[in-house]
Amino acid sequence: MKKYYTVGAIMFVGVIYFMGLYTYFQSKEVNEPLPNYNGSSQTEAAPQTLFQGSFVGVDFVHKGSGTARIIQDGVKRYLRLENFEVTNGPDLYVYLSESQTPGNDLKSLDKYINLGRLKGNIGDQNYEIPDPFQEYNSVVIWCQKFGVLFTYAIIK
């Protein structure tokens, strides 16, 4: 009987690891400065904010907070997450979406662009927005592995 408990425990741990569920209990903090701006010069202009919004919780497990800003620094545009915090999970990505009501399927995002893996579930971070920039309405943190919405911010 003891042998079955050992095999069961090993299988349970293997499933937790394989599915990436252990990431819910880990945090990764990122603290990036504003792109190309260090604030040391009075003549150096800070990037201009074009749009911004606040992250919201999706349900009792997937929660997010902080601010999403679309900023312009010269000719480049960036998504900037500030005072950001989200429940961690496996395979999280950052999307810009045309949807004002993102849900738990990709079709609800309408047209979207993938800005890459989320750098950390806590802290300030920047993502360059490729050309051509369109008028996206939301920033979405999405788990690609399970197709789950973790948090989003409507930007105006």
VENWORA-V543702 format. One record per residue. RES is the residue in one letter. PHI is phi in radians with two decimals (NA if undefined). PSI is psi as a letter, one per 20 degrees, with the letter a starting at -180 (none if undefined). Layout:
{{RES/PHI/PSI} {RES/PHI/PSI}}
//
This chain:
{{M/NA/g} {K/-1.06/h} {K/-1.07/g} {Y/-1.17/h} {Y/-1.13/h} {T/-1.13/g} {V/-1.11/g} {G/-1.08/g} {A/-1.13/g} {I/-1.13/g} {M/-1.13/g} {F/-1.08/g} {V/-1.10/g} {G/-1.08/g} {V/-1.14/g} {I/-1.01/g} {Y/-1.20/g} {F/-1.05/g} {M/-1.42/i} {G/1.37/j} {L/-1.19/h} {Y/-1.08/h} {T/-1.14/h} {Y/-1.06/h} {F/-1.82/j} {Q/-2.06/q} {S/-2.30/q} {K/-2.28/o} {E/-1.73/p} {V/-2.20/p} {N/-2.37/n} {E/-1.58/q} {P/-1.28/r} {L/-0.98/q} {P/-1.03/p} {N/0.92/k} {Y/-2.51/p} {N/-2.01/i} {G/1.25/j} {S/-1.51/i} {S/-2.03/p} {Q/-1.26/h} {T/-1.56/i} {E/-1.36/p} {A/-1.45/p} {A/-1.25/q} {P/-0.99/q} {Q/-1.52/p} {T/-1.46/p} {L/-1.68/g} {F/-2.53/q} {Q/-2.75/r} {G/-2.86/r} {S/-1.96/q} {F/-1.28/q} {V/-2.24/r} {G/-1.37/q} {V/-1.67/g} {D/-2.73/a} {F/-1.24/i} {V/-1.78/g} {H/-1.74/o} {K/-2.13/q} {G/-2.52/q} {S/-2.66/r} {G/2.00/a} {T/-2.09/q} {A/-1.92/p} {R/-2.24/p} {I/-1.67/o} {I/-2.11/q} {Q/-2.10/p} {D/-2.18/n} {G/1.24/d} {V/-1.69/i} {K/-1.61/q} {R/-2.08/q} {Y/-2.33/q} {L/-1.64/p} {R/-2.06/p} {L/-1.75/p} {E/-2.19/q} {N/0.84/k} {F/-1.47/q} {E/-2.69/p} {V/-2.47/q} {T/-0.97/p} {N/-1.36/q} {G/-2.91/r} {P/-1.37/q} {D/1.06/l} {L/-1.49/p} {Y/-2.22/q} {V/-1.89/p} {Y/-2.12/q} {L/-1.82/p} {S/-2.23/q} {E/-1.41/i} {S/-1.29/q} {Q/-1.75/i} {T/-2.40/m} {P/-1.10/q} {G/-2.31/a} {N/-1.59/k} {D/-2.57/q} {L/-1.06/h} {K/-1.08/h} {S/-1.20/i} {L/-1.47/i} {D/0.98/c} {K/-1.43/q} {Y/-2.61/r} {I/-2.15/q} {N/-1.66/p} {L/-1.63/i} {G/1.98/a} {R/-1.10/q} {L/-1.13/p} {K/-1.27/h} {G/-2.89/q} {N/-1.54/i} {I/-2.42/p} {G/1.91/r} {D/-1.50/p} {Q/-2.67/q} {N/-2.14/q} {Y/-2.35/p} {E/-1.22/p} {I/-1.70/p} {P/-1.24/q} {D/-1.35/q} {P/-1.42/p} {F/-1.38/p} {Q/-1.99/r} {E/-1.41/n} {Y/-1.37/q} {N/-1.85/i} {S/-2.58/q} {V/-1.91/p} {V/-2.19/p} {I/-1.80/o} {W/-2.20/p} {C/-1.57/o} {Q/-1.21/h} {K/-1.07/g} {F/-1.97/i} {G/1.11/l} {V/-2.17/p} {L/-1.36/p} {F/-1.71/g} {T/-2.88/r} {Y/-2.69/r} {A/-2.34/p} {I/-1.44/p} {I/-1.92/p} {K/-2.35/none}}
//
